[in-house]
Amino acid sequence: MVSDPRGWLSVGRRGRIFGARSRVAGKSLKLYGLQHIDILRRYRDIPDRALHDMRVVGQVLPFRVNNYVLDELIDWAEPDEDPFYRLTMLDRHMLDPADFDALERALRVGGSAPVEVTAAIHRRFNPHPGRQMTMNMPELGGSGVSGLQHKYAETCLVFPASGQTCAAYCSFCFRWPQFIGNRDLRMATDESQRFVAYIKEHKEISDVLLTGGDPLIMRASVLRRYLLPLLGADLAHVTTIRIGTKMLGFWPYRFTTDDDADDLIALLEEVVRSGRHLAIMLHISHPRELETAAARRAVQRLLSTGAVLRSQSPVVRGVNDDARIWQELWSREVRQGIVPYYMFVLRDTGPRAFFEVPLARALEIYRGGIRQVSGLARSARGPIMSTDMGKVAVDGVADMGGTRSFVLSYVQARIADWVKRPFFARFDDSATWIDGLQPLSSSDRMFLARPEPVLARIHH
């Protein structure tokens, strides 16, 4: 059995985040970590080798699943073909073969060897894409503000310390460093709540996004400590509050029958009554997440607060890399009162090679899905890359003077003047990220360049 030196792997842990266990028609939330991986054999005869591989990979990537995902989302008749099995389980191919073999040997040796090998793999996994820990970290009074990112002028991200975990982990998640027990890689607020002072000082901030992890895994009483300061008269410039969450998909009872669900709903209603626009940013990867009775009830409860529900997800190989899935997802969202928002491209971090889809294929999937839905669902934008300099949309493919090219644009950018200015890159059907693209001409080069020289030229 692989050890758990970091303490990631609790089952039904009770504490300031979860409080008492949630009661749902006689069922309570049960969280399963790596040391409880044998629980899968209650559902399917999983080979010993597959469980061994998961334990090895689980030294690098976080693993957590819960009883709702196991009971109601995964199709155990064909787990190898099931999107939710792929979404939540670990696979040896998420690691480079040489890394897997090295880690397997290190685990046999024991001592500090596994920790050293794991740390080396983490470094190669690019734990903070988009230069999040260097270019996005704000200062107040000459020192950094913990748990805050300020990449775009009008939008500020807050990482509540108690919300840096989830009801289950997506195995592709670009925020994997939040869950591995390494404080040097983790983003989280401190007890001083200095983020409020920073937002108060920066009047250009209109939107505050609480993110994670999953902020809605916090008790309502803890979430209140983050939301109420944003409603004060001295923060009147904050007109929109967003909360990013996967709870609808992974534990919808959070909004209906958890022991503090009523308190959570009342808190969201209070935010809406304050006059702020409240947007619940739902991470929905597959239409099955909206099909269960529990999810349908949760959507209705959230809508009753007056909040606007928006959905977003990356396109993920083996999970939703089919235009028919996106067509059904966007159509179902509109029917249930959810606004389709973004189709993302997987970020350049973690086990991306296992899940990534080439940009050309992502564009085909987006176009194939969007052209089959009504205008109400065409609010979905994509495919979108969250790059160092901003969110880049792959708008299409065009013949530019005899050269087949991607048509690209920034939908959000560090440099506001770049937004919605078309630029071009040579078509490459194997490119999966912006760093694999070549500018079509010299005038396109700055939009694809590394950010430091571009920003240096602008600021000087």
C-alpha positions in Angstrom: 0.0 0.0 0.0 1.3 3.4 -0.9 1.6 5.8 2.0 -0.1 9.1 2.3 2.5 11.5 3.8 0.7 14.6 2.8 -2.7 13.7 4.3 -4.7 14.3 1.1 -6.8 11.2 1.4 -9.4 11.6 4.0 -12.8 9.9 3.9 -15.8 12.0 5.0 -13.5 14.3 6.9 -15.2 16.6 9.4 -13.8 20.0 10.1 -14.2 23.6 9.5 -14.8 23.1 5.8 -17.3 20.3 5.8 -18.7 20.5 9.3 -21.2 17.7 10.0 -21.7 15.1 7.3 -24.4 16.0 4.8 -27.6 13.9 5.0 -29.3 13.1 1.7 -32.3 10.7 1.9 -30.3 8.5 4.2 -27.1 8.9 2.3 -24.1 11.0 3.6 -21.3 12.4 1.6 -18.4 10.0 1.6 -15.0 11.1 0.2 -12.6 8.4 -1.0 -8.9 9.0 -1.3 -6.1 6.9 -2.6 -5.7 4.6 0.4 -9.4 3.6 -0.1 -9.0 2.8 -3.8 -10.2 -0.8 -3.2 -13.7 0.7 -2.8 -13.9 0.6 -6.6 -14.1 -3.2 -6.4 -17.6 -2.9 -5.0 -18.6 -1.6 -8.4 -16.4 -3.5 -10.8 -13.7 -6.2 -10.7 -10.8 -3.8 -11.2 -7.5 -5.7 -12.0 -4.7 -5.5 -9.4 -2.4 -3.9 -11.9 -4.8 -1.0 -12.6 -5.1 -0.3 -8.9 -1.4 -0.5 -8.5 -0.9 2.0 -11.3 -3.4 4.4 -9.7 -1.5 4.2 -6.5 1.7 5.1 -8.3 0.2 8.0 -10.3 -1.5 9.2 -7.1 1.9 10.1 -5.6 2.0 12.9 -8.3 -1.6 13.8 -8.9 -4.3 14.2 -6.3 -7.1 11.7 -6.2 -10.5 12.1 -4.6 -13.9 10.7 -5.6 -17.2 10.5 -3.7 -20.2 8.2 -3.4 -22.4 10.4 -5.7 -19.9 10.1 -8.5 -19.5 6.4 -8.0 -23.2 5.7 -7.6 -24.9 8.0 -10.0 -22.4 9.3 -12.7 -20.1 6.5 -13.7 -21.5 3.7 -15.9 -19.8 0.7 -14.4 -21.0 -1.6 -17.2 -18.3 0.0 -19.4 -15.9 2.0 -17.2 -13.2 2.1 -19.8 -15.5 4.0 -22.1 -17.2 6.0 -19.5 -16.5 9.8 -19.4 -16.8 10.1 -15.7 -14.4 7.2 -15.0 -11.9 8.9 -17.2 -12.7 12.3 -15.6 -12.0 11.2 -12.0 -9.7 8.1 -12.1 -6.0 8.0 -12.5 -4.2 6.2 -15.3 -0.5 5.2 -15.7 -0.4 7.0 -19.1 -0.9 10.3 -17.3 2.8 10.2 -16.6 5.7 9.9 -19.0 6.7 6.2 -19.1 10.2 7.0 -17.8 8.7 9.0 -14.9 6.2 6.2 -14.1 9.0 3.6 -14.0 11.3 5.9 -11.9 8.5 6.5 -9.4 7.6 2.9 -9.2 11.2 2.0 -8.4 11.5 4.8 -5.9 8.4 3.5 -4.1 10.1 0.1 -3.8 13.2 1.7 -2.4 11.2 3.9 0.1 12.7 6.6 2.3 13.0 10.0 0.6 13.3 8.5 -2.9 9.5 8.8 -3.8 9.4 12.4 -2.5 12.4 13.4 -4.6 11.1 11.8 -7.8 7.6 13.2 -7.3 9.0 16.7 -6.8 10.9 16.5 -10.0 7.8 15.4 -11.9 5.8 18.3 -10.4 8.4 20.8 -11.7 8.2 19.4 -15.2 4.4 19.5 -15.0 4.5 23.4 -15.1 2.5 23.8 -11.9 1.5 27.4 -12.5 0.8 28.1 -16.2 0.3 31.6 -17.4 2.9 32.8 -14.9 0.2 32.9 -12.2 2.8 33.1 -9.4 4.9 35.9 -11.0 2.8 38.1 -13.3 -0.6 37.9 -11.6 0.4 38.4 -7.9 -0.6 41.9 -6.6 1.1 43.9 -3.9 -0.3 46.1 -1.1 2.0 48.4 0.8 5.0 46.9 -0.8 4.2 43.2 0.0 2.3 40.5 -1.8 -1.3 39.8 -1.0 -1.8 36.1 -0.3 -4.5 34.2 -2.2 -5.1 36.9 -4.8 -4.6 37.2 -8.6 -5.1 40.3 -10.6 -4.4 39.6 -14.3 -7.0 41.8 -16.0 -7.7 45.3 -14.8 -11.4 44.8 -14.0 -11.3 41.2 -12.6 -9.7 39.9 -9.4 -9.5 36.3 -8.4 -9.7 35.3 -4.7 -8.6 31.8 -3.4 -10.3 31.3 0.0 -8.0 29.3 2.2 -10.9 27.0 3.3 -12.1 26.4 -0.2 -9.0 24.9 -1.8 -10.4 21.4 -2.1 -13.3 19.8 -4.0 -15.9 17.1 -3.5 -14.1 15.1 -6.2 -11.0 15.9 -8.3 -11.0 16.1 -12.1 -7.9 14.2 -13.2 -7.1 16.9 -15.8 -7.5 19.8 -13.5 -5.0 22.7 -14.1 -5.3 23.6 -10.4 -3.8 20.3 -9.3 -1.0 22.2 -7.3 -3.8 23.3 -4.9 -4.4 19.7 -3.8 -1.0 18.1 -3.3 0.0 19.5 0.1 2.8 21.7 -1.1 2.4 25.2 0.4 5.0 26.7 -1.9 2.7 25.9 -4.9 -0.6 26.5 -3.2 -2.5 29.8 -3.6 -4.7 30.7 -0.6 -5.7 33.7 1.4 -4.3 34.2 4.9 -6.2 35.1 8.0 -5.5 38.8 7.6 -8.1 39.1 4.8 -5.8 41.7 3.1 -7.4 40.9 -0.2 -10.4 43.1 0.9 -8.0 46.1 1.5 -6.4 45.5 -1.9 -9.8 45.4 -3.7 -10.9 48.5 -1.8 -7.9 50.4 -3.1 -8.2 49.3 -6.7 -11.3 51.0 -8.0 -10.8 49.6 -11.5 -11.9 46.2 -10.2 -15.6 45.5 -11.0 -15.6 41.7 -10.9 -14.4 39.5 -8.0 -14.2 35.8 -8.7 -14.0 33.3 -5.7 -12.2 30.3 -7.0 -10.3 27.3 -5.9 -10.5 24.4 -5.4 -14.2 24.9 -4.9 -15.4 27.8 -2.7 -18.8 26.2 -2.3 -17.3 23.2 -0.4 -16.9 25.7 2.5 -19.6 25.9 5.2 -22.0 28.7 4.5 -20.8 30.5 7.7 -17.2 30.4 6.3 -18.2 31.6 2.8 -20.1 34.5 4.5 -16.8 35.8 5.8 -15.5 36.2 2.2 -18.7 37.5 0.6 -20.1 40.0 3.1 -17.0 42.4 3.0 -17.5 42.6 -0.8 -21.0 44.1 -0.2 -19.9 47.1 1.8 -20.4 50.7 0.6 -16.6 51.2 0.4 -16.5 48.5 -2.3 -19.4 49.9 -4.4 -17.1 49.6 -7.4 -17.4 45.8 -7.2 -20.6 45.3 -9.2 -20.3 41.6 -10.0 -19.4 38.6 -7.7 -18.6 35.3 -9.4 -18.2 31.9 -7.7 -16.6 29.1 -9.5 -17.8 25.6 -8.6 -18.1 22.0 -9.6 -20.5 21.1 -6.8 -23.5 20.9 -9.1 -21.8 18.0 -11.0 -20.1 16.3 -8.1 -22.4 16.9 -5.1 -25.6 18.7 -6.1 -27.1 18.0 -2.6 -24.9 20.9 -1.5 -27.7 23.2 -2.6 -30.7 21.2 -1.5 -30.4 18.9 1.5 -26.9 19.4 3.1 -27.3 20.5 6.7 -26.5 24.1 5.9 -28.0 24.2 2.3 -30.7 26.6 3.5 -28.0 28.9 5.0 -26.1 28.8 1.7 -29.1 29.7 -0.4 -30.0 32.5 2.0 -26.5 33.9 1.7 -26.7 33.9 -2.1 -30.0 35.6 -1.9 -28.4 38.2 0.4 -25.8 38.9 -2.2 -28.4 39.4 -4.9 -30.5 41.7 -2.7 -27.4 43.9 -2.2 -27.7 44.9 -5.8 -24.6 43.0 -6.9 -24.8 40.8 -9.9 -24.1 37.2 -8.7 -22.8 34.7 -11.3 -22.4 31.1 -10.3 -19.8 29.7 -12.7 -20.6 26.1 -13.1 -18.0 23.7 -14.3 -20.0 21.2 -16.4 -18.0 18.7 -18.5 -20.8 16.5 -19.8 -24.6 16.6 -20.1 -25.0 13.6 -17.8 -24.1 16.0 -14.9 -27.5 17.7 -15.5 -29.6 14.6 -15.9 -29.9 13.3 -12.4 -32.9 14.3 -10.3 -30.5 15.7 -7.6 -28.9 18.0 -10.2 -32.2 19.2 -11.6 -33.4 20.1 -8.1 -30.1 21.9 -7.4 -30.4 24.0 -10.5 -33.9 25.1 -9.6 -32.8 26.0 -6.1 -29.9 28.1 -7.4 -32.0 29.9 -9.9 -34.5 30.8 -7.1 -31.8 32.9 -5.5 -31.7 35.4 -8.4 -28.2 34.4 -9.3 -27.3 33.9 -13.0 -25.9 30.4 -13.7 -23.2 30.2 -16.4 -21.3 27.1 -17.5 -17.8 26.4 -18.7 -15.5 23.4 -19.3 -12.5 22.4 -21.3 -12.8 20.0 -24.2 -11.2 16.8 -22.9 -10.2 13.8 -24.9 -12.2 10.8 -23.9 -14.7 12.9 -21.9 -16.4 15.4 -24.3 -14.4 15.5 -27.5 -17.5 15.1 -29.7 -19.6 17.8 -31.2 -22.8 15.9 -30.3 -21.9 16.0 -26.6 -21.5 19.8 -26.7 -24.7 20.3 -28.7 -26.6 18.3 -26.1 -24.8 20.0 -23.2 -25.5 23.5 -24.5 -29.1 22.7 -25.4 -29.8 21.1 -22.0 -28.2 24.0 -20.2 -30.5 26.5 -21.9 -33.6 24.4 -21.2 -32.6 24.3 -17.5 -31.9 28.0 -17.2 -28.1 28.0 -17.5 -26.1 30.3 -19.8 -23.4 28.6 -21.9 -20.2 30.6 -21.5 -16.8 29.1 -22.4 -15.4 26.0 -24.1 -11.8 26.0 -23.0 -8.7 24.3 -24.3 -6.8 22.4 -21.7 -4.1 24.5 -20.1 -0.4 23.7 -20.5 0.1 22.0 -17.1 -0.2 18.6 -15.4 -1.1 15.4 -17.4 -2.2 17.5 -20.4 -0.7 15.1 -23.0 -3.2 12.4 -21.8 -6.2 14.6 -22.3 -5.4 17.3 -24.9 -7.1 17.8 -28.2 -5.4 19.6 -31.1 -6.6 23.2 -31.6 -7.9 22.3 -35.1 -9.9 19.4 -33.7 -11.3 21.6 -30.8 -12.4 24.1 -33.4 -14.2 21.4 -35.4 -15.9 20.2 -32.2 -17.0 23.7 -31.3 -18.3 24.5 -34.8 -20.0 21.2 -35.0 -21.8 21.7 -31.7 -22.7 25.4 -32.0 -24.2 25.2 -35.4 -26.8 22.7 -34.1 -28.1 24.8 -31.3 -30.5 27.8 -31.2 -29.4 31.3 -30.8 -29.9 31.2 -27.0 -27.1 28.6 -26.7 -24.7 30.4 -29.0 -23.5 32.5 -26.1 -20.9 29.8 -25.7 -17.4 31.0 -26.8 -14.6 28.7 -27.9 -12.3 27.1 -28.2 -10.5 29.4 -25.7 -6.8 29.2 -24.5 -6.0 31.0 -21.2 -2.5 32.1 -22.1 0.1 34.3 -20.4 -1.3 37.4 -22.1 -5.0 36.6 -22.0 -7.8 34.5 -23.3 -7.2 33.6 -27.0 -10.1 32.4 -29.1 -9.5 30.2 -32.1 -12.1 31.9 -34.3 -11.6 29.9 -37.5 -9.4 28.8 -40.4 -8.9 31.0 -43.5 -6.8 31.1 -46.7 -4.6 34.1 -46.3 -2.8 34.8 -49.5 -2.5 31.1 -50.3 -1.5 30.1 -46.8 -3.9 28.2 -44.6 -4.1 30.0 -41.3 -5.8 30.0 -37.9 -7.8 33.2 -37.3 -7.3 34.2 -33.6 -8.3 37.0 -31.3 -8.1 37.9 -27.6 -11.4 37.9 -25.9 -9.6 39.2 -22.7 -6.1 40.5 -22.5 -3.5 42.1 -20.2 -3.2 44.8 -22.9 -6.8 46.0 -23.4 -6.1 47.3 -26.9 -5.5 43.7 -28.1 -9.1 42.6 -27.4 -10.9 41.5 -30.6 -8.0 42.5 -32.9 -7.7 39.5 -35.3 -4.3 38.0 -35.8 -3.1 35.0 -37.7 -1.0 31.9 -37.2 0.0 29.2 -39.7 -2.4 26.3 -39.7 -0.9 23.3 -37.8 -3.2 20.3 -37.3 -1.0 19.0 -34.5 -0.7 22.2 -32.4 -2.4 21.9 -29.0 -1.4 25.3 -27.4 -0.4 28.8 -28.4 3.3 28.0 -28.1 3.0 25.5 -30.9 1.8 28.1 -33.4 3.9 30.2 -35.8 2.9 33.8 -36.7 1.7 34.2 -40.3 3.5 37.6 -40.6 5.7 40.0 -38.6 2.6 41.9 -37.6 1.2 38.8 -35.9 4.4 38.0 -34.0 3.8 40.1 -30.9 0.4 38.4 -30.2 2.2 35.0 -30.0 5.4 36.2 -28.3 6.4 35.4 -24.7 4.9 38.2 -22.5 8.0 39.7 -20.9 9.5 41.4 -23.9 6.1 42.6 -25.1 5.2 44.1 -21.7 8.7 45.6 -21.4 8.3 47.5 -24.7 4.9 48.8 -23.7 5.9 50.0 -20.2 9.0 51.7 -21.5 
